[in-house]
Amino acid sequence: MDSFALAYVPSNDKNDENNANKEHFSVKVNINLWTQCGWDDETPVLDIGLMLSHLSDAKKIRLYLPFQVEKEDLEDLCECLSKDANLLGAVFNEPYRSADVTSNSKKVEVMKEGDAKKTEFILYKLDFLSPNDVKLIPYKKNKGTYLEFDPHFIKGTTNDVSCDQYYLRFRIRTPLLKECVREYKAPNRYFETLVNSTYMVDIRFNNTRSMERSLVQEMTAQDGWSLAPINGLHFLLMTKVDVDVDANFGSSRVLEKDIWDKYVNLSDKEKRKTEDIIAYHSSKKLQKDAMSVNEKGDIGSWEFFTRLKAGKCGPITIIPYALLLILLNVISNLTFNILLTILPQEALNGPSMYVQLEALMVLIILFCIVLLSLNWKNLIAKLKKEH
């Protein structure tokens, strides 16, 4: 799959002497991927959070999604976060509290517990049905989708709040996310694939190497656009405890089900549970001495890959497995009886032990021939390698 990417148009000329020493626009990215969580619908769910610092320094912001999305596939999450202080603290790992901005129903001030004066950032509730909040722009006949945000509309009047750091968080739910969590079916492991599934998780961000050249040009060289400087990225893989994860993570923890149940169930129709779900955390942060090397303060490209192995257990998997065993048993008995009738035997006393052993040996030889015929290519390649 192509890379996710974030671009913006700066509102100030960084080469201007008056703006040389000013703080510039930067973003901290949060990505949560929910997959193999034991839910009835195992379609992956992706949450994206964008902490936009110095938002005044951006005219436009575009997030590129490497698949097609519609407005119905997107859900705001800041509304949920603003109503629950425990959930807010669990998401940001800080003791935060929130308060509505009286002049704007879409904005919520977030402050640390015990500090009533300083606003850390603003939660902005996105309305995906409003073209002022976000525009969906298809890329190359729906090969991908741009989510374009208007910083001036998000900030509104300067009287709303003096803080220039805004947080957007939303959820993507579409079957096309299965490209990020693709099931791998091993060609030579017939029995294992009946009871286990292997998935490849592949997610990238601002990885121009995996993006089409025309897309890179649109996001870096046309109409003043450039890739946004990312000062940090946090990725959380949420999956059931019995799923084997083949990757080294910085940390992991069990989700607090009483807190996160409200987060995954935004409506009463959803019946998802977060019991026994592990959050595996991986991050890429800007080093303290990075500013001396990179003036933008950008972590650059980010990519993540891992393998998941999840067990299958249910009528859909057990019944075919049982039918296969019955079929093999019937075929072996039928073949054995046919061999007994073909091979010479005593007419009166029935087949002797010698004849039965002969039939068994012929059956074993036939079975070996079938196995070799299925794997003859691999066998020849192995012999050539040895010699």
N, C-alpha and C positions, 0 to 999 in steps of 0.2 A: 504494500500500500504506500501511496505517496505520503509526504510529510505534512503535518499540520504546520501552519505558519502564521505569524502575526506581523503586520506592517502598519505604518502610520505616516501621516504627512505632518511634519513639524510646523508650528505656527511662528517660530522665530528662526532667523538665520544664525546658525551656530558660528559662522565665520565673522559675524558682526562683533566688534570689540565690546559693545555694551552687553552682549549676551554670552561672551566667552566664559565668564566666571559664574553664570547662573546655573542653578540645578535644572536638569533637563528631564524630559519624559522617560520613564522606565517602567517595566512591568515585572511583577512576580506572578508566576503561573502555578496553579494548582490543578492537577488532573487526578480524578478518582475513577477507576475502572471496576465495575461490579460484574463479575462473571463466575459461573459455576457456584452460585450461592445457595443452591437447593430450592430455588423458587420454581413455581409451576412453569413459568415462561423463562427459559434459559437464554433468551436473547440478551446480549451484553448491554449494559447501561453505562453511559459515560457522562461524568460531571466535570465541567470546566469552570475554574475560577480565575479571574484576572484582577490583580491588585494594581490599579493604575496610579502611579505616583506622578505628581506635577502634571496633572491632566490639562492644565491651561496651555501647556507647551505642545499640544496636539490639535490639529485641525480635523483630521479624520483618522479612524482606526478600523483596520480590517483584519478579521480572523478567517483564515482559509481552512475549510474542512475538506478533506480529500474524498468526499462522497456527497451524494445529493441529499439534501434535507429540505423539508417543508416546515412551515410555521407550526403545523400540528405536531412535529417531532421535537419541539423545543419547549422547555418549561423553566420558569424562573425559580430559583431556590432562595433568594434573599428574603422573600416574604416569610418563608419557613424559618430561616435563621433569626429573623428579627423578633419572632414571637417566643423564642425559647432561649434563655440565657445559658442553660446547661449545654444545649446543642451548639450554641455559638462558641462556648468555651472549648467543647470537644473538637470542633472543626479547626479552630485556630490554636488550640493548645495553650490558651491564655484565659485568665479570669476576666472576661469581658461582660459588659452590660450594654443595653441599647436604649435609645430614646428617639421617638419620632421627631422629625423636623416639622414644626407646626405649619410653615408656609408651603410645604410640599409633601404630599402623601406618599410619594415614591422614594423619599430619602429617609434614612434612619442613621442617626449618629451612633457610633460605637466608641465606648470609652472603657478604660480599665476600671475594674472594681476598686473603689476607694478614691478614685480621681474624677471628680465631678466637673472639672474645668476643661481638661484637654481632650479634644476629639481625636482619636487615633485614625479613624477613616470613616467613610460614609458607605453604608450599604445602599445600593441603588436597585430598586425593584424594576426589572425589565418587563415591558409589555410587548410581546412578540407580534401582537396584532396591530401595533402602532408603527407606521413607517418612520415616525420621528425617533423612536427608540432604537430600532434596528431595521436595516434593509437586507433582504436576501437577494444576492446577485449570483446567478448561475455562471459557472465557468465551463467553457467548451461543451455545450450541449449536456449539461448536468453531470459532467465528469467530477466536478467538485462544486463547492458553494462558498461564496464570501458572505460573512456576517459583517456588515458595515455599521459602525457606531458613530454617532455625532457627539463629540465631547462638549460642544457649546450647549446642546440641548440637555445633556446629562447634568452639566453644572448649573444651568439656569441662571437666575440672577445672583449677583455676588452677595446679596443680603441673606440668602438662604443659610449659608454656612461659610466660614472662612477656610475650612480644611480643603486642601487641594489633592487629597488622596481618596480615590473611589474604588469600591469593590463590586464587581459583577460576578455572579455565579449562576449557572444554568445547567440544565440536564438535556442530554441528547438521547432519544430512544428511537432507533430505527433498525430494521433487520440488516441494513448495510454495514452495521458495526461488526458483523461477523467476519468482515475482512480484517479487522484488528485482532480478532480472536478466532483464527482459522483452524478448523479440525483437520488433523492429519490422519490419514488411514494408511497404515503400513501394508504394502502389497503382499508380504510373505508371512504375516502374522495373523492368520485367519481366526484362530480361536481367541487370541488375546483381544482383538478388536471387538469381539462379542461382549466382553465384560469390562473393557477399559476404553477410554477415549483419550487421545493425546491432542492437545491444542497448542498452537504457536501464537504467542502474544507479541505483536510487533507494532510499536507506536514511536513516532518521531516528531520532533518539533524544531522548526527553523532549520531543517536539514536540507540545504539546497542541493546536495549531492543526489538526493532521491526525488527531486522535483523536476518537472519539465522545464526546459530552457525558457519557453515562452512565459510560463508561470513566474519564474524567477525574475524575468525582465519586468513583468507587470508589477511585481511587488518591490522592486528595487530601483528601477530606472525610469519609470514612466510617471509623469504628472507629479513629480516631487515625492513619490512613495519611497520608503526604505524600510528594511526589516527593523522592527522595534527592538531596542536593547532590553534583553531579559536579564534581570539581576538575580534571579533565582527560580528554580523549578522544583516542585514537590510532586511526586507521583505516588499514589496509593493504589495497590492492587487488593481488592476486596474479594475474598473467596472462602469457601467452606473449609473447615479445619481438616477434613479428610482428603482434601485435594493436595497432591504432591506438586510442589513448586520448585522448579529447577533453576534457581537464581540466588545470588547473594544480595541481600537487602541490608540497608543500614540498621533497620529496627523493625519490629513487628509487635502487634498487640491484639488482644481480643476486644471486639467492639462491645460497648455497653448497650445491650439490646433495648433497655427502657428508653434510652436517649435517641438511638439511631432509628428505631422503628418509625418514629414520626417523620424522620428525614426521608426514608425510602418510600413511605406511603403518603404521598401528597394529597390523595383523595381517598374517600371511604371505599371505593371500588377495589382498590389494591389491597392484597393480603400478603404482603411480603414480610418475612421475619429476618431479623439480624442475629438470631441466636447462633452461637458457635461459628461466627464469621471472623476470620483473621484479616487484619489490615497490615499488609507488607509495605514498608515505606522505603522509597529511594529518592534521592535528591541530588541536585547539582547547584552549588551556591557560588557566588562571586567571592573569590579570595580577597583578603584584605589588601594585598599588594597588586591586585589586578588593575587598579586604576593607573598605575604607573606604566603598565604594559598596554592596556586597552582603555583609551580615553572614554569610550562609551560606557564602560562598566557593564559589559555584555558577556554572559557565559557562553555564547555562541551556540553551536549545534548541540542537540540532545537526541539520543535514541535509546530505546529500551527493547530488549528481547528476552523472553523466557519461554519455557515449556511447562505446560500443566498436564497432569495425568489424573483424570477423574474416573472413578468406578461407576459402572452401570449396574443397577439392581432394580428389577421391576418386571412385570409380565411381558413387556415388549422385548426385553433382552433374555429372560429366562425361558420363555416358551420356544423361541427359535432354537435355543441351545439344546433344550430337551428333545425337540423334534429331530434335530441333527443327530443326536446320540441314538435315538430310536431307529432312524433311517440307516445309520452305519451298522447297527446291530442286525437289522433285517437283511441288508446287503451281504454282510459277512456270512450269516447263516445260510442264505440262499446260495451263495457261491460255494460254500463248503459242501452243501448237499448235492449241487451239480457235479462237483469234482468226485464225490463218492460214487455217483452213477457212471461216470466216465472211466474211472480207474478200475482194474480187475479186482474182483472180490469173490469170496466164497458164496455159492448160491444158497446153501441151506442155513448156515450159521450166521449169515450177515457179514458185514465188513469187519475184517480183523483189525487189531491194533496197528499192524504195520500199514494197512491201507489208509487208516485214519491219519496216521502220522504223515504219510505221503501227501494226502489232501491238504493237511495243515501246512506243510512245507511249500507246496505249490501256491497256496493262498498268500503266504508270507512273501514269496518271490514276486507274485503279481502286485502286492501292495508296495514293495520296494521299487518295482518298475514304474508304477504310477507316480511315486514321490520323485524319482529321478527325472521323469519326463516333465514334471512341473517345475523343477529347478535345474534343468540341464544347462541353461545359460550361465547361471551362477557357478555351477560345478566346473564347467569348462574354463571360465575366467579364473577360478581359484587354481586349477591345475597349471594353467599357463603362467600364473604368477609365481608358483612354486618352482617351476622349471626354467 
